[in-house]
Amino acid sequence: MAERSIAPTAPELVLETESGSTVMTPSHAYHVGRDPLSDVVLDDDRVSWHHAVLRAAEGHWTIEDEDSTNGTYADGHRVHEWDVGPGTVIHFGSLPDGPRAVLTGHAPERPSGILRPASTGTFRQPTSVRPLPERTVRIGRAADNDLVIDDLVVSRRHAELRARPEGTYEIVDLGSHNGTFLNGTPVDRAPVTPGDIVGIGHSAFCLVGDELQEYVDTGEVSLDVQELTVAVDRGRKTLLDGVSFPVGEKCLLAVVGPSGAGKSTLLNALTGQRPADSGTVLYDGRDLYRDYAELRQRIGLVPQDDILHAQLTVRRALAYAAELRFPQDTAKAERQARVDEVIRELGLEQRAGQPIHSLSGGQRKRVSVALELLTKPSLLFLDEPTSGLDPGMDRSVMHMLRGLADDGRTVIVVTHSVLSLDVCDRLLVLAPGGKVAYYGPPDDTLAFFGFEQWPEAFEAFERDRERDWAGEYRDSPFRRQYVTAAMEQPYLPDPEPVAAAPPPPKPQSWGAQLGTLVRRYTAALSADRTFLAIMIALPFVMGAMARALAGSTLDRETAMNALLILCVGGVLTGAANAVRELVKERVVYQRERAVGLSRSAYLMSKVVVLGTVTILQAVVLTLVALLGVDLNAPGGEGVLLPPLVEITVAVALLAFTAMMLGLVVSALVRKEEVTMPLLVLLAIVQVVFCGALLDVRGTIVLEQLAWLVPSRWAFAAMAGTIDLEEIVPDTSDPLFAHSAGVWLLDMGMLVVLSLLCGCLVARLLRRREPAVMRK
């Protein structure tokens, strides 16, 4: 299907079919067929996969049949090659009732920005057209709006298009939760001129002549990737090198290649999470990077690891996700209806009440996909969805993706598996260095490389490092047919650098997000029986140990050891609660952060739930250890409060600070497996520097290091409460003084350390976020 030379004087024509209109410019040949990557797709069994091609030649247009099974008919005759022009009626597959196309001689007036028709030659019919309003038009999801958008990501009262006295218009956001966009940029109030694109949810509105045209993104979108390049180490190492390829509507594209070929880098560039250093990604003709603030909500991403809390049931996990992703004014019944819809679409009806951890690998992957489908994305990306699955599950997942594409989405899957590539429309093979080694139909790939089996091909990538894989493909007819001729857009020059996209608006207010996160986290912890058992047993065990050491009274023999065990117990309960909680949810957090989750709300939900649990444990620990014990405080009184109350407060604040320190560790480490050794190390440090075993006063570095150890201040506060220096005369530490000022200093330092840990956790969370979210 190589392009012919064309005459520049051929007129621009419009090809009108039942599915829409295509503006045909003489610089491009237009392929017609059932292939989803055709320029004009006709979904009819009588139409061949590659049926016919329209091209300009010597100042006029011709249609050429591509040896179709049922033929091409023009002007009432079956033709092989025929001159066509304005008024020509073409039938494909059958003259009486086959799919019909009509050529007209002029392009309808259209907005300049929707699909860059000047560049693409593509035009879609507007979903609705209405006269320009003479008054304010309110837009939203509620039925009482002037313009109703049936889209759950749209607020009930979203925005207003206001007519100005001088005949101009402005768009005003009404405090919507997902934002109103003008030419891809979020706005609160802005003038609208002819040709501007107002984006609300999945809809775009344009002023065209005396009409207001609406275009609804139904999911059937194309993606054109042009010369993407990514380099690191100040340009010394290239991860992607000039990657270009087209992805058509309803296309399932698989991306394969050896380790280190840049597959994950490409995925991050295509989703906008880590934009390429140069090159362009065009979402149905719109620059994804320039309009990312608006278009990101139309992109779904399923990471390799599960992105849901495994302790929750399928329905409950999806319900919490819907709360976080849909506007706050969405009714519970609306959210539940959407959850039920995606459960049916993914075939999970029989599993909806099961905990996610009890599902098979393939079923868990379906749940992750279901989460992304809640907001009806047009582009769906998946990273290694079949990793760890047996061949049967592998094929089941790939057939599920095939069905999702057929239902009207563009699906791109990065995979190491080659078992089910036959269900894909196109295959992209990346060679080491991030270069395109092949792009085209999967069935032709091995023959192109000259191998019979995939393992041979992957071995060759590693073995033949000097082979110019990219050069061979660049000079092949496959590239001319499947990239050059199939690109919906000509190559555009690199755009001027644009400012980083702002973070997405939060579907819920900060308080509403916090409430949802607290409820979800509480439900997840409550369903974790192992955690519950440890949480309940630990304070009783540590309290019983302290009780055994304390005896009936705190005296010279027992006081020091009892307070030390309380310190160790407080540190262990607090740190053990938190040390795994961030690292095990990292993938969940990263995905939710990318779609608008508040970092501070997420962190605060951990502090609220874990802090409540930790404080209750500390109270139990102290009461089990000391209730009924003669604390031997001076005059039976503490510094400010009853002795038992003061010691309980000190242990509770120590446990809370240790919990915050545990969150620091959890945010710092890369793998959950290393948290337990670090927990042991943390406990040892607390024992050594608390002041009971080692006097660090006057020792440079060690004394200053002890200031950062929470148990140092908690032990001092408890020692001050019972006046340890009087009970154990050998001890002498200014922080042990039985005075209000010293006791408040000890407690205040615990508060300061907690706040410092909270700030550090927030910074560490930011480091783990997608690049586009780092403010």
C-alpha positions as a printed Julia matrix, in Angstrom:
775×3 Matrix{Float64}:
   0.0     0.0     0.0
   2.76    2.45   -0.94
   1.81    6.05   -1.61
   1.79    7.26   -5.21
   3.08   10.64   -6.28
   0.23   13.11   -6.24
  -0.7    16.31   -8.0
  -0.89   19.33   -5.71
  -3.89   20.71   -7.63
  -6.29   17.91   -6.69
  -9.27   19.38   -4.79
 -10.08   18.67   -1.17
 -13.1    16.36   -0.88
 -15.29   15.1     1.93
 -16.15   11.4     2.18
 -19.43   10.98    4.07
 -20.43    7.6     5.55
 -22.94    6.54    8.16
 -20.24    6.71   10.85
 -19.11   10.26   10.06
 -17.22   12.42    7.6
 -13.57   12.43    6.55
 -11.95   15.42    4.9
  -9.64   14.06    2.18
  -6.58   16.14    1.35
  -4.46   15.3    -1.72
  -1.34   14.72    0.4
  -2.7    11.47    1.81
  -4.11    8.16    0.55
  -7.27    6.97    2.35
  -7.67    3.25    2.97
 -11.15    1.76    3.4
 -11.84   -1.58    5.07
 -12.72   -3.52    8.2
  -9.21   -3.12    9.62
  -9.61   -0.85   12.68
  -6.48    0.99   11.53
  -8.02    1.96    8.17
  -8.67    5.63    7.49
 -12.33    4.8     6.89
 -13.51    1.83    8.94
 -16.63   -0.02    7.72
 -17.85   -2.59   10.23
 -19.7    -4.88    7.81
 -18.93   -8.53    7.04
 -19.26   -7.91    3.29
 -16.37   -5.45    3.44
 -12.87   -6.89    3.18
 -10.18   -6.19    5.77
  -8.36   -4.01    3.2
 -11.09   -3.2     0.69
 -10.21   -0.1    -1.35
  -8.05    3.01   -1.39
  -8.85    6.6    -2.44
  -5.94    8.73   -3.66
  -5.31   11.87   -5.68
  -3.62   11.63   -9.09
  -2.99   14.31  -11.74
  -5.45   16.81  -10.38
  -8.33   14.44   -9.61
  -9.27   11.57   -7.31
  -9.47    7.83   -8.01
 -10.73    4.82   -6.11
  -8.91    1.53   -6.5
 -10.29   -1.82   -5.33
  -7.67   -3.82   -3.37
  -8.81   -7.22   -4.67
 -11.73   -7.26   -2.24
 -13.9   -10.35   -2.02
 -17.24   -8.69   -2.76
 -16.14   -5.77   -4.86
 -16.32   -1.96   -4.97
 -19.11   -0.17   -6.85
 -19.06    3.41   -8.15
 -21.72    5.11  -10.25
 -23.67    1.82  -10.43
 -20.78   -0.36  -11.71
 -18.28   -2.72  -10.15
 -14.91   -1.1   -10.61
 -11.25   -1.9   -10.13
  -9.94    1.66  -10.61
 -12.31    4.57  -11.23
 -12.19    8.35  -11.32
 -14.37    9.91   -8.63
 -15.35   13.42   -7.62
 -18.1    15.49   -5.97
 -21.43   13.65   -6.19
 -19.94   10.17   -6.66
 -21.79    7.45   -4.72
 -19.69    4.43   -3.73
 -20.91    1.08   -2.36
 -18.63   -1.45   -0.71
 -19.35   -5.2    -0.74
 -22.79   -5.0    -2.4
 -24.33   -2.61   -4.93
 -27.92   -2.74   -3.64
 -27.38   -2.45    0.1
 -23.67   -2.44    0.91
 -22.14    0.3     3.08
 -22.52    3.58    1.2
 -20.22    6.59    0.88
 -20.83    9.92   -0.85
 -18.21   12.39   -2.0
 -18.9    16.11   -1.65
 -16.84   19.01   -2.85
 -16.41   21.1     0.3
 -15.59   20.55    3.94
 -18.22   21.52    6.48
 -17.29   24.33    8.78
 -15.6    22.88   11.85
 -13.59   23.95   14.84
  -9.89   24.22   14.2
  -8.74   22.54   17.36
 -10.84   19.43   17.93
  -8.75   17.18   15.72
  -6.37   19.58   13.99
  -8.15   18.95   10.65
  -5.68   21.18    8.89
  -3.04   18.58    9.75
  -5.0    15.35    9.86
  -7.67   15.79    7.26
  -9.99   14.13    9.75
 -13.35   15.41   10.89
 -15.95   13.79   13.1
 -19.57   14.79   13.12
 -20.57   16.74   16.23
 -22.7    14.78   18.69
 -25.13   17.68   18.94
 -25.52   21.13   17.39
 -27.61   23.96   18.8
 -27.89   27.67   18.07
 -25.57   29.9    20.03
 -27.33   30.95   23.23
 -28.47   34.5    23.79
 -28.34   34.06   27.55
 -26.45   32.08   30.16
 -26.44   28.3    29.62
 -25.76   26.15   32.67
 -23.95   22.87   31.99
 -23.85   19.87   34.3
 -25.02   16.38   35.15
 -28.29   17.29   36.88
 -31.48   17.15   34.85
 -32.37   20.8    35.58
 -29.37   22.17   33.66
 -29.85   23.85   30.3
 -27.28   21.47   28.8
 -27.23   18.06   30.49
 -24.11   15.86   30.28
 -24.69   12.24   31.27
 -21.2    11.69   32.63
 -20.35   10.8    36.24
 -17.07   12.75   36.19
 -19.12   15.91   35.55
 -20.5    17.76   38.58
 -24.23   18.26   38.98
 -23.81   21.97   38.28
 -20.49   22.16   36.52
 -20.11   25.38   34.52
 -21.93   28.22   32.77
 -21.47   29.55   29.25
 -22.4    33.19   29.61
 -23.38   35.52   26.78
 -21.9    38.98   27.14
 -23.73   42.15   26.07
 -21.21   42.84   23.31
 -21.98   39.5    21.66
 -19.03   37.55   23.04
 -19.02   34.6    25.44
 -17.21   33.44   28.53
 -17.03   30.12   30.35
 -17.31   30.12   34.16
 -16.56   27.1    36.32
 -19.1    26.64   39.13
 -16.71   25.04   41.59
 -16.74   21.7    39.77
 -14.69   18.87   41.22
 -12.98   17.72   38.01
 -12.5    21.13   36.45
 -13.47   23.07   33.34
 -10.86   23.41   30.59
 -10.28   25.92   27.81
  -7.99   24.59   25.07
  -6.67   22.01   27.53
  -5.96   24.44   30.38
  -8.05   24.5    33.58
  -9.9    27.8    34.02
 -12.25   29.38   36.55
 -13.44   32.15   34.2
 -12.22   32.9    30.69
 -13.47   34.43   27.42
 -14.36   31.95   24.66
 -13.67   32.8    21.04
 -14.65   30.89   17.87
 -12.55   27.75   17.52
 -11.74   27.46   21.22
 -12.35   24.09   22.88
 -14.23   24.03   26.17
 -13.64   20.66   27.83
 -16.06   19.3    30.44
 -15.69   15.65   31.35
 -15.68   13.59   28.15
 -17.34   16.39   26.16
 -15.87   19.28   24.19
 -17.84   22.38   23.12
 -16.95   24.79   20.32
 -18.42   28.01   18.95
 -18.66   27.52   15.19
 -20.39   30.21   13.19
 -23.77   30.71   14.82
 -23.76   27.23   16.39
 -22.61   25.61   19.62
 -21.24   22.19   18.68
 -20.69   19.36   21.16
 -18.24   16.51   20.59
 -18.43   13.54   22.95
 -15.39   11.3    23.4
 -17.02    7.88   23.1
 -13.74    6.03   23.41
 -13.03    5.41   19.74
  -9.85    7.48   19.59
  -6.54    7.19   17.82
  -3.03    7.77   19.13
  -0.16    9.02   17.0
   3.29    8.73   18.55
   5.92   10.85   16.85
   9.68   10.68   17.47
   9.59   10.14   21.24
  13.03   10.42   22.81
  13.92   10.05   26.49
  17.43   10.37   27.89
  18.83   10.27   31.42
  22.16   11.04   33.07
  22.23   14.42   31.34
  21.75   12.86   27.93
  24.47   10.23   28.27
  22.03    7.31   28.27
  19.1     7.04   25.85
  16.05    5.08   27.0
  13.84    5.85   23.97
  15.27    6.79   20.61
  12.9     8.37   18.07
   9.96    6.02   18.64
   7.07    6.57   16.19
   3.95    4.53   15.47
   0.17    4.97   15.02
  -2.55    3.3    17.07
  -5.99    3.26   15.5
  -9.47    3.17   16.99
 -10.49   -0.05   18.79
  -6.91   -1.27   18.41
  -5.21   -3.69   20.77
  -1.47   -3.02   20.65
   1.11   -5.19   22.42
   4.57   -3.82   23.24
   7.32   -6.43   23.69
  11.07   -6.42   23.85
  13.99   -7.6    25.96
  14.63   -6.21   29.43
  16.04   -2.71   29.28
  14.52   -1.94   25.87
  12.47    0.97   27.25
   9.0    -0.56   27.55
   8.23    1.01   30.93
   9.74    4.3    29.82
   7.47    4.28   26.77
   4.46    3.53   28.96
   5.26    6.49   31.2
   5.7     8.75   28.17
   2.42    7.67   26.56
   0.43    8.13   29.78
   2.01   11.5    30.48
   3.35   10.43   33.87
   6.9    11.06   32.67
   6.66   13.07   29.41
   9.27   12.42   26.75
  12.16   14.87   26.43
  11.24   15.43   22.79
   8.57   14.23   20.39
   4.8    14.38   20.36
   1.93   12.17   21.5
  -1.32   13.04   19.71
  -4.57   11.94   21.32
  -7.06   11.97   18.45
  -5.15   14.9    16.99
  -4.67   16.81   20.24
  -1.25   17.25   21.79
  -1.41   15.07   24.91
   1.34   16.93   26.72
  -0.1    20.36   25.97
  -3.66   19.35   26.92
  -2.69   16.83   29.57
  -4.6    18.56   32.38
  -7.84   17.82   30.51
  -7.03   14.56   28.75
  -5.47   12.71   31.68
  -8.9    11.73   33.03
  -9.53    9.85   29.78
  -6.48    7.63   30.33
  -6.61    4.45   32.41
  -3.45    2.77   33.67
  -3.24   -0.69   35.24
   0.23   -1.2    36.79
   1.86   -4.59   37.05
   1.01   -4.89   40.76
  -2.55   -4.9    42.04
  -3.93   -1.42   42.8
  -6.63   -2.4    45.28
  -6.63   -3.37   48.95
  -6.56   -7.15   48.92
  -8.42   -7.49   52.25
 -11.58   -5.85   50.89
 -14.23   -7.53   48.81
 -14.4    -6.72   45.1
 -17.56   -4.65   45.41
 -16.4    -2.75   48.49
 -12.99   -1.94   47.01
 -14.57   -0.61   43.82
 -17.1     1.38   45.85
 -14.33    3.18   47.75
 -12.47    3.83   44.49
 -15.64    5.32   42.99
 -15.97    7.64   45.99
 -12.45    8.95   45.43
 -12.75    9.35   41.65
 -16.25   10.73   41.16
 -17.38   14.21   42.19
 -18.46   14.66   45.77
 -22.03   15.46   44.65
 -22.43   12.03   43.03
 -25.19   10.12   44.78
 -24.38    6.76   46.34
 -26.91    5.08   44.03
 -25.16    6.57   40.97
 -21.78    5.32   42.12
 -23.15    1.9    42.93
 -24.82    1.62   39.53
 -21.49    2.32   37.83
 -19.71   -0.22   40.05
 -22.32   -2.85   39.15
 -21.9    -1.97   35.48
 -18.14   -2.56   35.41
 -18.53   -5.73   37.49
 -20.88   -7.08   34.8
 -18.62   -5.88   31.99
 -15.62   -7.74   33.43
 -17.6   -10.87   34.3
 -17.08  -10.54   38.06
 -20.69  -10.98   39.21
 -19.95  -14.28   40.96
 -16.86  -12.83   42.68
 -18.24   -9.47   43.81
 -18.59  -10.54   47.45
 -15.19  -12.26   47.72
 -12.09  -10.7    49.29
  -9.66   -9.76   46.55
  -6.83  -11.81   48.09
  -8.9   -14.98   47.61
  -9.17  -14.5    43.83
  -6.94  -16.09   41.22
  -4.27  -13.98   39.51
  -6.36  -13.46   36.4
  -9.43  -12.47   38.41
  -7.41   -9.96   40.46
  -6.2    -8.42   37.22
  -9.82   -8.1    36.08
 -10.61   -6.22   39.3
  -7.73   -3.81   38.66
  -9.03   -3.23   35.14
 -12.54   -2.72   36.53
 -11.23    0.04   38.78
  -9.81    1.91   35.79
 -13.01    1.45   33.78
 -15.06    3.26   36.43
 -14.4     6.62   34.76
 -14.8     5.24   31.21
 -11.29    5.93   29.86
 -10.79    6.01   26.11
  -7.16    4.89   26.34
  -6.31    1.92   28.55
  -2.69    1.04   29.31
  -1.6    -2.13   31.09
   1.87   -2.98   32.37
   2.63   -6.71   32.38
  -0.98   -7.81   33.07
  -0.12  -11.5    32.56
   3.01  -11.56   34.73
   3.02  -14.65   36.94
  -0.06  -16.19   35.31
  -0.26  -19.67   33.85
  -0.79  -20.02   30.08
  -4.55  -20.44   30.46
  -4.93  -17.31   32.59
  -2.55  -15.48   30.25
  -4.81  -16.16   27.29
  -7.94  -15.34   29.31
  -6.59  -11.91   30.23
  -5.52  -11.16   26.65
  -8.96  -12.14   25.33
 -10.5    -9.86   27.95
  -8.38   -7.0    26.57
  -9.43   -7.94   23.04
 -13.05   -7.58   24.12
 -12.39   -4.21   25.77
 -10.87   -2.91   22.53
 -13.76   -4.24   20.46
 -16.19   -2.46   22.77
 -14.74    0.9    21.76
 -11.39    1.6    23.46
  -7.79    1.82   22.43
  -5.79   -0.66   24.52
  -2.0    -0.76   24.81
  -0.39   -3.58   26.78
   3.27   -3.93   27.72
   4.11   -7.6    28.14
   6.89  -10.17   28.3
   4.52  -12.94   27.3
   4.3   -13.94   23.63
   1.69  -16.67   24.08
  -1.36  -14.68   22.94
  -0.02  -12.02   20.61
  -2.3   -13.35   17.88
  -5.31  -11.62   19.48
  -3.65   -8.2    19.03
  -4.12   -5.93   16.03
  -0.59   -4.56   16.09
   2.71   -5.48   17.71
   5.5    -3.06   18.63
   8.91   -4.63   19.26
  11.52   -2.46   20.98
  15.2    -3.28   20.58
  17.87   -2.48   23.2
  18.4     1.26   23.31
  14.72    2.06   23.0
  14.52    1.77   19.2
  11.67    0.41   17.09
  12.68   -2.98   15.71
   9.23   -3.78   14.31
   5.71   -2.4    14.13
   2.94   -4.21   12.29
   0.72   -7.3    12.41
   1.87   -9.87   14.99
   1.72  -12.75   12.5
   4.47  -11.23   10.34
   6.93  -10.45   13.12
   9.04  -13.6    13.34
   9.31  -13.91    9.57
  10.48  -10.3     9.42
  13.27  -11.05   11.91
  14.11  -14.36   10.21
  13.32  -16.64   13.15
  10.82  -19.4    13.79
  10.41  -19.05   17.57
  10.26  -16.07   19.9
  13.06  -17.29   22.22
  15.42  -17.2    19.22
  14.46  -13.59   18.57
  15.01  -12.5    22.18
  18.34  -14.32   22.3
  19.36  -12.5    19.14
  18.56   -9.13   20.69
  20.98   -9.89   23.5
  23.58  -11.66   21.35
  23.69   -9.49   18.22
  24.21   -6.13   19.87
  25.85   -4.75   16.72
  22.93   -5.62   14.45
  21.04   -2.53   13.31
  17.54   -3.69   14.21
  16.05   -0.22   13.9
  17.75    0.45   10.57
  16.43   -2.77    9.06
  12.89   -1.87   10.03
  13.28    1.75    8.95
  14.14    0.64    5.41
  11.46   -2.06    5.22
   8.09   -1.98    3.44
   6.49   -2.74    6.83
   7.38    0.72    8.07
   6.14    2.37    4.9
   2.84    0.48    5.12
   2.12    0.41    8.85
   3.76    3.62   10.06
   4.32    6.13    7.29
   1.13    5.43    5.3
  -0.99    4.63    8.34
  -0.15    7.67   10.46
  -3.32    9.74   10.79
  -1.18   12.87   11.0
   1.92   14.07    9.18
   4.92   14.56   11.38
   4.59   17.77   13.29
   7.57   19.8    14.39
   8.52   19.48   18.02
   6.2    21.82   19.92
   7.55   24.6    22.02
   8.11   23.47   25.61
   4.95   23.83   27.63
   4.63   24.42   31.32
   4.18   21.34   33.44
   0.56   20.29   33.63
  -1.08   21.34   36.86
  -2.15   18.57   39.22
  -5.63   17.25   38.48
  -8.51   18.76   40.44
  -9.59   16.69   43.41
 -12.93   14.92   42.75
 -13.67   15.37   46.47
 -12.78   18.09   48.93
  -9.85   17.43   51.25
 -12.16   16.59   54.13
 -14.29   14.25   52.02
 -11.17   12.47   50.73
  -9.92   12.08   54.28
 -13.26   10.62   55.39
 -13.3     8.11   52.53
  -9.67    7.11   53.12
 -10.2     6.68   56.85
 -13.24    4.45   56.29
 -11.46    2.4    53.63
  -8.3     1.99   55.71
 -10.29    1.03   58.79
 -12.2    -1.57   56.77
  -8.96   -2.97   55.32
  -7.3    -3.26   58.73
 -10.42   -4.8    60.27
 -10.39   -7.49   57.58
  -6.7    -8.3    58.24
  -6.97  -10.97   60.96
  -3.22  -11.32   61.4
  -2.85   -7.61   62.06
  -5.78   -7.64   64.47
  -4.33  -10.55   66.43
  -0.92   -8.89   66.77
  -2.5    -5.53   67.55
  -4.52   -6.99   70.41
  -1.88   -9.33   71.81
   1.19   -7.08   71.78
   0.16   -4.56   74.47
  -1.02   -7.33   76.78
   2.23   -9.28   76.37
   4.46   -6.23   76.87
   2.27   -5.01   79.74
   2.46   -8.39   81.46
   6.27   -8.32   81.19
   6.4    -4.85   82.71
   3.99   -5.96   85.47
   6.19   -8.89   86.35
   9.19   -6.6    86.67
   7.34   -3.9    88.59
   5.96   -6.17   91.28
   3.71   -4.43   93.8
   5.73   -1.23   94.05
   8.32    0.7    92.05
  11.45    0.65   94.2
  15.19    0.67   93.77
  15.15   -2.84   92.31
  12.17   -2.61   89.94
  11.57    1.01   88.84
  14.28    1.3    86.19
  13.42   -2.0    84.5
   9.65   -1.38   84.56
  10.01    2.03   82.89
  12.44    0.56   80.34
   9.97   -2.2    79.38
   7.23    0.42   79.02
   9.5     2.34   76.63
  10.29   -0.76   74.62
   6.6    -1.74   74.54
   5.52    1.73   73.42
   8.12    1.81   70.64
   7.31   -1.69   69.4
   3.54   -1.2    69.36
   3.77    2.11   67.53
   6.49    1.23   65.02
   5.14   -2.27   64.3
   1.76   -0.8    63.41
   3.2     1.53   60.76
   6.42    0.1    59.41
   4.71   -1.83   56.55
   1.74    0.39   55.83
   3.15    2.74   53.16
   5.47    0.41   51.29
   2.8    -2.27   50.85
   0.37    0.33   49.41
   2.88    2.17   47.25
   1.42    1.11   43.89
  -2.1     1.93   45.1
  -0.98    5.36   46.27
   0.93    6.16   43.08
  -2.07    5.39   40.87
  -4.57    7.25   43.06
  -2.22   10.2    43.37
  -2.04   10.41   39.56
  -5.82   10.87   39.35
  -6.11   13.55   42.02
  -5.66   12.02   45.49
  -4.4    14.55   48.03
  -1.02   13.61   49.45
  -1.79   15.24   52.79
  -5.22   13.57   53.02
  -3.62   10.18   52.38
  -0.97   10.74   55.03
  -3.48   12.11   57.51
  -5.71    9.04   57.05
  -2.78    6.87   58.15
  -2.07    9.13   61.11
  -5.71    9.17   62.22
  -6.34    5.41   61.99
  -2.94    4.14   63.11
  -2.65    6.89   65.72
  -5.98    5.92   67.27
  -5.02    2.24   67.34
  -1.57    3.03   68.73
  -2.84    5.27   71.53
  -5.4     2.67   72.59
  -2.66    0.03   72.66
  -0.45    2.3    74.74
  -3.23    2.87   77.27
  -3.82   -0.9    77.55
  -0.08   -1.52   77.86
   0.32    0.98   80.7
  -2.77   -0.1    82.6
  -1.85   -3.78   82.39
   1.66   -2.92   83.63
   0.95   -0.42   86.4
  -2.71   -0.42   87.47
  -2.7    -1.18   91.19
   1.08   -0.8    91.5
   2.46    1.65   94.08
   4.32    4.09   91.82
   6.16    5.61   94.79
   5.78    9.14   93.39
   6.58   12.02   95.79
   3.52   12.49   97.99
   1.64   10.13   95.7
   1.36   12.92   93.11
   2.8    13.46   89.66
   4.15   16.69   88.23
   0.82   18.02   86.91
  -1.55   15.02   86.92
  -1.95   11.8    88.87
   1.17    9.64   88.35
  -0.56    6.83   86.45
  -2.2     9.36   84.11
   1.12   11.11   83.43
   2.9     7.83   82.7
   0.01    6.73   80.43
   0.22   10.02   78.5
   4.0     9.64   78.15
   3.74    6.06   76.86
   0.9     7.02   74.48
   2.87    9.94   73.05
   5.98    7.77   72.75
   4.01    5.09   70.89
   2.5     7.74   68.59
   5.94    9.19   67.83
   7.29    5.68   67.19
   4.36    5.14   64.84
   5.36    8.28   62.92
   8.96    7.01   62.84
   7.64    3.72   61.48
   5.91    5.62   58.67
   9.26    7.25   57.83
  10.85    3.81   57.51
   7.92    2.55   55.44
   8.15    5.51   53.07
  11.92    5.15   52.79
  12.34    1.47   51.93
  11.72   -0.08   48.53
  10.59   -3.55   49.61
   8.28   -4.71   52.37
  10.65   -7.55   53.31
  13.27   -5.21   54.8
  10.91   -3.54   57.26
  11.08   -6.21   59.97
  14.9    -6.09   60.36
  14.67   -2.31   60.48
  11.98   -2.58   63.16
  14.35   -4.64   65.33
  17.14   -2.12   64.75
  14.78    0.7    65.65
  13.87   -0.96   68.95
  17.53   -1.56   69.83
  18.4     2.09   69.2
  15.54    3.18   71.47
  16.75    0.94   74.29
  20.37    2.04   74.01
  19.67    5.77   73.91
  16.69    6.06   76.24
  18.94    6.93   79.21
  18.3     3.84   81.29
  21.32    1.79   80.2
  23.79    4.31   78.81
  24.65    7.78   80.06
  25.42    9.79   76.92
  25.64   13.16   78.6
  28.88   14.92   77.72
  29.67   12.53   74.85
  29.76   14.58   71.66
  27.66   13.17   68.82
  26.02   10.51   71.0
  24.38   13.11   73.22
  23.09   15.04   70.19
  21.94   11.82   68.54
  19.97   10.93   71.66
  17.95   14.11   71.23
  16.41   12.52   68.11
  15.44    9.31   69.92
  11.81    9.44   71.15
  12.39    6.99   74.01
  14.97    9.38   75.5
  12.27   11.98   76.17
   9.51    9.53   77.12
  11.73    7.74   79.65
  12.76   11.1    81.1
   9.11   12.17   81.44
   8.19    8.96   83.27
  11.29    9.25   85.47
  10.29   12.8    86.34
   6.77   11.73   87.26
   7.95    9.24   89.91
  11.13   11.25   90.76
  13.43    8.38   89.76
  16.48   10.11   91.23
  14.96    9.73   94.71
  14.02    6.08   94.16
  17.33    5.12   92.5
  19.99    7.48   93.92
  22.63    6.4    91.4
  20.73    8.11   88.58
  21.41   11.75   87.88
  19.98   13.43   84.78
  18.57   16.98   84.52
  15.77   15.62   82.29
  14.61   13.35   85.14
  13.73   16.3    87.37
  10.34   16.19   89.13
   9.25   19.61   87.83
   6.53   20.91   85.51
   8.98   22.72   83.21
  11.18   19.7    82.6
   8.2    17.34   82.18
   6.58   19.66   79.63
   9.93   19.93   77.8
  10.12   16.14   77.59
   6.59   15.88   76.25
   7.04   18.83   73.92
  10.08   17.2    72.31
   7.98   14.13   71.52
   5.45   16.37   69.78
   8.26   18.08   67.83
   9.72   14.74   66.74
   6.26   13.59   65.6
   5.84   16.71   63.47
   9.32   16.33   61.98
   8.57   12.73   61.08
   5.3    13.79   59.44
   7.09   16.38   57.28
   9.73   13.82   56.31
   7.09   11.24   55.34
   5.38   13.81   53.11
   8.68   14.53   51.35
   9.4    10.83   50.9
   5.9    10.22   49.52
   6.51   12.97   46.96
   9.66   11.18   45.76
   7.63    8.07   44.97
   4.94    9.9    43.01
   4.62   10.14   39.21
   6.84   12.97   37.95
   3.84   14.98   36.75
   2.4    15.12   40.29
   5.45   16.51   42.08
   4.56   20.08   42.93
